[in-house]
Amino acid sequence: MSLRDDFERDGVVYLPSVLTPDEVAALARGVDETIARPGPMALDMQPEDGSGRFFEDFCRWGDVDHLRRVILGSAVGRIAGELMRSAEVRLFHDHTLVKEAGSSLRTPWHQDQPYYCIDGTQTVSLWIPLDPVSRRATLEFVAGSHGGTWYMPRSFQRNSAMVFDEGTLEDVPDVEADRAAFPIVGWEMSPGDAVAFNMLTLHASGGAEGRRRAFSIRMIGDDVTYAKRPHRTSPTFEGIDDELADGDALRSDRLFPVLWSRADGS
Ligand SMILES: O=C(O)CCC(=O)C(=O)O
């Protein structure tokens, strides 16, 4: 079995040492800069028990040089192209996710694609920790859950329906209540390792032990198209409707730059 077969079957694979030490250091500097200078979509969640906060920011590749350098210059585009069997790979967006040491905030079970303005099957997200992550605190997945069902996207803070009207999609199953009933996978990880997963694969993570900085690079392949949704997506893309109509391929070099193509890369 190849890694690509595993990715297609399980919707997730573990990839050790995807980034070089220099790239890990650059991403860490980029994440520090992002926290110091949050963007318009940044969220800062403080748990009620006063433990460490959970900081998130989206789409910072355009103005944080260290992030852009790694996204455009590392192996991530080629890896995505091979996993998705895509002739071309575009960046969809980046997502910074930092849990401070001791944070009790769990990331609830969810799929990513229902939060987004895209349809299609050639999707992959690389979640890359910049600090060591134990098996207990790591990102976990329900293997094979990318097979077709779309679950309702909900706000992590308020649990309210997002993007689609309440009641139009079924709710995420209560995986935590019956973990033994689901094929849950997850890996202890070192800085610069990645888990690569389809944007429909159910995933979640525990709170943080030490400080846990992670960076997700989300990439799309040939069959992905723009999908207008009834409500605001997360993230949003400024000016997208001036460039793309519902159903168009995401061919905007301004918003979604090409990271790799088979002709260049093979
Ligand atoms: O870092 C986390 O806790 C969650 C990550 C996640 O859900 C994602 O990258 O899609």
PDBQT file of the ligand as one rigid body, heavy atoms in Angstrom, charges set to zero:
ROOT
HETATM    1  O1  LIG A 301      -5.177  22.743  16.108  1.00  0.00    +0.000 OA
HETATM    2  C1  LIG A 301      -6.291  22.339  16.462  1.00  0.00    +0.000 C 
HETATM    3  O2  LIG A 301      -6.603  22.138  17.636  1.00  0.00    +0.000 OA
HETATM    4  C2  LIG A 301      -7.354  22.088  15.427  1.00  0.00    +0.000 C 
HETATM    5  C3  LIG A 301      -6.818  22.039  14.033  1.00  0.00    +0.000 C 
HETATM    6  C4  LIG A 301      -7.875  21.897  13.008  1.00  0.00    +0.000 C 
HETATM    7  O3  LIG A 301      -9.024  21.658  13.281  1.00  0.00    +0.000 OA
HETATM    8  C5  LIG A 301      -7.481  22.042  11.601  1.00  0.00    +0.000 C 
HETATM    9  O4  LIG A 301      -6.322  22.373  11.299  1.00  0.00    +0.000 OA
HETATM   10  O5  LIG A 301      -8.360  21.844  10.720  1.00  0.00    +0.000 OA
ENDROOT
TORSDOF 0
